[in-house]
Amino acid sequence: MDSQACNYNPEATLDNNSCEYALQGYDCDGNEIPHIGDQQLGGIVFYIDETGMHGLVAAIWDWAGIYEWGCYGTSISGADGQSIGTGYQNTLDIVAGCTETPIAASGALAYSVGGYSDWYLPSKDELVEMYNTIGNGGPSGNIANFFGSNYWSSSEMKSSYVWAVNFNNGNTYGLNKSFAYRVRFIRSF
């Protein structure tokens, strides 16, 4: 009769002491429950939604080098989502609307590490969340080893500017697309 039990039966009317519970740190199917800062699912967990079972993982390392966002002076239709959950669609829109390579978004879609190939460029708010949980703004400090420099988001401001986050202080900026900055890819789980 306990809704927290793995064998919960909403139709039960008598408690027969037969409740079964998951081991601590695991769900009823034996899957490890992710926590912010854990290294699992191909990277470092930095966001978990209200269900506790879905969220976002940052790659363990930056993509080697620095890269342009691409297509300076060209507005990319649809690549303006800023909230958590919009980075993947932004990345698809960037690649569809900008044929320049290599750029941050094309690198993300081609990235494969840890057995995962579903990486993308984070939106502005996803990037801020990374700074606030596993970067310098996090409770445990910079556990993801970010450089103290600007990182590209997938969130376009206008035809020549894109949102970026400075991982030294957490400030957000609109930066020129033709500049080259660091990139850290993410994936959803």
Stockholm file with secondary structure:
# STOCKHOLM 1.0

chainA/1-189         MDSQACNYNPEATLDNNSCEYALQGYDCDGNEIPHIGDQQLGGIVFYIDETGMHGLVAAIWDWAGIYEWGCYGTSISGADGQSIGTGYQNTLDIVAGCTETPIAASGALAYSVGGYSDWYLPSKDELVEMYNTIGNGGPSGNIANFFGSNYWSSSEMKSSYVWAVNFNNGNTYGLNKSFAYRVRFIRSF
#=GR chainA/1-189 SS CCTTSTTCCTTCCSCCSCCCCCCTTBCTTSCBCCCTTCEETTEEEEEECTTSSCEEEECSSCCSSCEECCCTTCCCTTTTCCSTTCHHHHHHHHHHHCCCSSCHHHHHHHCCBTTBCCCBCCCHHHHHHHHHHHSTTSTTCCTTCCCSSEEEEEEEEETTEEEEEETTTCCEEEEETTSEEBCCCEEEC
#=GC SS_cons         CCTTSTTCCTTCCSCCSCCCCCCTTBCTTSCBCCCTTCEETTEEEEEECTTSSCEEEECSSCCSSCEECCCTTCCCTTTTCCSTTCHHHHHHHHHHHCCCSSCHHHHHHHCCBTTBCCCBCCCHHHHHHHHHHHSTTSTTCCTTCCCSSEEEEEEEEETTEEEEEETTTCCEEEEETTSEEBCCCEEEC
//
